[in-house]
Amino acid sequence: MAVFILRLLLNILILIVFIHILDMAQNLQSKVTMISSERRLLLHLAIAIAVKLVLLIGLWFVFVRDNRVVVDSEKIAQKLSGTAPSQGVPK
């Protein structure tokens, strides 16, 4: 699980760097450049999304990771087949 979190954080970092590279390339090659407030907004949005993802992963890691659901194959088979479970000795 730690590997998954590290990969996700690395992908977020790569995305932020890629956004910056695209922004620099657009400013160099395009006649229409984004004004500084739009660039600042894009950076703030990217940072906000990265922080939210990190917090969400942290919350999952702390509260959900160790919880497991026990699956009883007999109960699942009964539910899927539609047969009623036995209630004891019939009268």
PyMOL commands that set and color helices and strands:
alter all, ss='L'
color gray80, all
select helices_A, chain A and resi 2-29+36-64+73-81
alter helices_A, ss='H'
color red, helices_A
deselect
rebuild
show_as cartoon
